[in-house]
Amino acid sequence: MCYPVIPGHEGAGIVESIGEGVTCVKPGEKVIPLCLPQCGECSSCLNPNANSCLKTHLYESQNLMPDKTSRFTCKGKLIHHFLWTSTFSEYTVIPDSAIARIDAAAPLDKVFLFGCGFSTGYGAVINTAKVKPGSTCAIFGLGGVGLSVVIGCKSAGASRIIGIDINKDKFAKAKELGATECISPQDFKKPIQEVLFEMTGHGVDYSFEVIGRVDTMVAALASCHMGYGTCVMIGTPPQGEQISFDPMMLFTGRTWKGCLIGGWKTKDAIPKLVANYMEKKLNPDKLISHTLPFEKINEGFELLWSGKR
């Protein structure tokens, strides 16, 4: 990230104006900014099995607009963009590949969750893991994205959904959303993967790492059934971190997958997910624990770090 910067990657808003050549949205329409763009032209966008558009920050910087200029200044000084969204602002400027028009009746203070958090967790279950009915799932991390995984597993018909977190305050919400049981690694003297093997007899069918720690990524893989378990990595580890693991965990049949924004082709999928919300087929509203005015954003971050959200 380049500084100074306007951060923020989840949001929803109304188009104030459009630039020359923009046809995907019109002034007055409700939209969701896309922290993962969909240009529709690169090899990833053209492949039905990929969603990692080559315009994303993984391939080229999104600290400036595509023309390598910034649309933000403060007291004459250039301010950088963030993921082309910069949603911590009353107004922002976004490339047309990073914005999606949504239902005009959609409540913006609810559907912003489809910009990343809910779509990421739910899509990891539906698109990446393809969880089957009657299966056993383990979710490492019960924050907003982890809870979205819980919702996805319940929607997919999983019969056993095990939530894992060191913060037991999160267990009640996880069970309300569909977890069948919750455990804390701190309650056991043995590695959590061994605990899961004892609980299931053979390991889980699917595991999801939603924390971003390399040690829990390995534990999540090790907790899967040796012959056919699938582990999905969702959490983002610190830059430069490396994973060390026993290759035999893969040789025997486990599958290890990564997941970016739930595997959705965002420009195509986000409007459809919002439409499902409007039809009451999806309901991430319970993921919202606090509503604060922007001037109290630092209080929001304090709640985030304390685990009280």
N, C-alpha and C positions, 0 to 999 in steps of 0.2 A: 504494500500500500504506500502511495506517495502522499506526503503532507505538504501544506494543509489540505484537508479533504472534507467533503460532506458525506458522511457514511449513511448507512441504512439500506437494507436490501429487500425488505418486506413492506408492502404498502398497497394502497388503492387510492384512486383519485378520479378527477374529471379533467378531460382535455380542455385546456385553455386556448391553445392555438396550435397550428401545424406548420411545418416547413414545406418548402417547394418539393413536389413529387411524392409527398406522403398520401397514401390512399387507404391504409388499413384502419385509420380512425378519423373521426371528425370532431370539431369543437363541440363540447357539451356532452360527449359520450363518456360513460364510466369505463375505467380501464384498470388493469393490474400491471405494474412494471414487472419485467421478467429478468431476474438476476442470472438466469441462463437463457441467452437469446436463442432464436431459431431463425437463421437467415434464409433457410429454404433453398440454398444453392450449394453449400459445401458437401463434401462426401459423407459427413455424419448426418446432416439433415436429409440427404437423399437416400440414406440407408434406413429401411424400416426398423432395423434392430438397434439403432443408435440414437442418442439424443444429445451427445456432447458436441454441440455446434462448434465449429472451428473459429468462431468469433468470440468464444468465451475467454475468460481471463486465464484459463489453463493453457491457451495457445498464444494469445496476444493481450497486451495491456488494455484494460478498460478504465484506466485512470484519466483518459481523455476521450473525447468523442472520436468516431471513426476517422474524421479528417484531421486528427491529432491536435485539435484545439479544445480549450475549455470554454464552457458557457457560463462559468461561475467566476465572479471576482468579489473581493471584499476590500474596500478602501484602495482600489486600484491594483490589488495583488491577485494573481491567479490562484484559484482554488480548484483542486482536483475533483474529478468524478469518482464514484465508487461503484464498480460492477455495472456502470451505465444507468444505475437506478437512483442513488443518492436520495433516499426517501425521507431522511431527517431534515426536511425542508418544506416550506409552504409551497414553493414552486420548484420543479426540477425539469431538466431537458433530457430526453431519452431518444436513442435511435429507433427507427421504426421496427427493427428486428427484435427489439427488447420491450415490446408493449403488446398487450392483448385486450381487445374490447370485450366487455362482459355485459350481462343482463342489466338493462337500465333500471330495474327495480331492486338490484342487489344492494344490501346494506354494506357500505364501505367499511364500517367499523367491525364487521364480522368476516367478510370474504377476503380481507387482506391476508389471512392465514393461508390462502391458496397460493400466494406468491412464493412460498418456500416451505414453512414448517409442516403444515398438514399434508401438502402434496408430496413432500419428501418421504415422510414416514408411511403414509398410506400407499404410495406408489411402490415403495420398496417391497411391500407385501404382495401387491397385486401384479406389478409388472416384472420386478426383478426376481423375487423368490418364487412367485406363482404358487403361493401356499394352497394346499389341497384341503378339502373338507376332512375333518376327523384327525388332523395332524396335531403334533405337539410343537409348540414354539417357545423360545426363550428370548426375552428382550433385555439387553444390557443397557440400562439407563432409562429412567422414567420421567425425563423432561418433556417439553412439548412435542418434540419429534418422536420420542419413545412412546408417548401416549398415543400418538397418531399411528404408530406401528400396532399398538394394542387394538385400536379401532379397526385397523385393516385386517388383523388376524381374526377378530371376531366376525367381521363382515365376510371373510373367506371361509368361515365355518370351522376354524381350528377348534379342537375339543379341549385342548389344554394349553393355556397361555400363562407362562411363568414370567413375572416381572422381577427384575433384579436391580437393586439400587442400595447404596449405603445410607440414603436418606429415607427413613421409614415413614416420614410425613407424606410421602408421595404414594404410599400403598393404597390408601382409601380411594383416591381418585382413579388409580389404575384399575382397581377392582370394579369401581362404578362403571368404567368404560369397557370392561370385558375381561380383565385378567382373572384367571381362576385361582391364582395363588401368587404371593410375592415373598421374596427372600432377600436378606442382606448378607453379603459375603463376610461381613464383620462378625456374624453369628457363628461362623464355622472356623475350625482350625485347619481344615484341608482346602485345597484349591476349589474354586466354585465349579469348575468343570467336573470334578469328581463328585461334588454334591449333586449336580444335575444328572450324572450317570446313575447315581444311587436312587434318585427320585424317579427316573424313567426306566431304569433297567438296561438301557442301551444307548442313551443319548437322545437328544431332541432331533426332530425332523428338520427344523429350521431355527436358526439363531440370528439375531440382529444386534450389531454393535452400534449403539447410538450415543456414544460418549466422545470418542476421538482419542482414545488411549491405545498405544500399541500393545500393552500387556493384556488389556481386555479384548482386543481384536483376536489375539492368539487364543485366549481362553474361550471366546465365543466359537472359534473354529473347532477347538478341542472338545467342546460340549456337544458337537453334532454327532449323529449316528455315524459310525466308522464307514459303513458301506454306501450310504446314500444321502447323508445329511448335507444341507446347504447353509452356508453362513454368508450373510450380507453385511458389508461394511458401509455404514452410513455416516458415522461421526468422522470429522476431519481432524487428523492428528496435527500437532505443531509442525511447522515447516522444517524439513530436514530430518525428521524422525525416520528410523529404519526398523523394519520388522525382522525378528529372528524366530524361526519356528522349525519344527521337525518335518521334513518333506514327506515322511511316511503318513502324516495326517491327510495328505492329498492322494498319495499313491493308492491308498486303500479304498478310495471312492468318494470322499467328501468333495464338495464344490465350494469354492471361495469366490464371492462376487463383490464388486464395488457398485455403488449406486449414486447417481447424481440427480438431485431434484426428482427422486422417485422414478427415474426412467422415462418421464413424460417428455414428449415433444411439446414444449411449453406453449407456444403460440396456438397450436391446435388443441391442446388438452385442457389448459386452464379455463377457457370459456365453458367447456363441457362440464368440468368439475363444478364450476359455479352454478351452471344450470341444474346439475344434480342436487346441489345444496338448495336451490330455490324450489325444487320438487320434493324436498325433505328426504332425499335418498342418502344424503350425507349430512352430518351435523357435528362440525368441529367446535361449536360455540363453547362447550364445556372446557376447552383448552385455555380459554381466556380467564385468568385468575384475578387480574387487576386492570383497571382502566384509569390512566393518569393523563393529565394535560401535559403538553410538550415541555412546559417550563419545569416539570418535575421528572424529566427524563433520567436524571442521575439517581433519583430514588428508585426508578424502575431497574436500573442496572444493579443497584444495591440489593434489590429483591432477587434479581437473577443470580447474583453471586452467592447470596445466602441460601439459595435453594427454597425460598419461600414463595415461589410463584409456580 
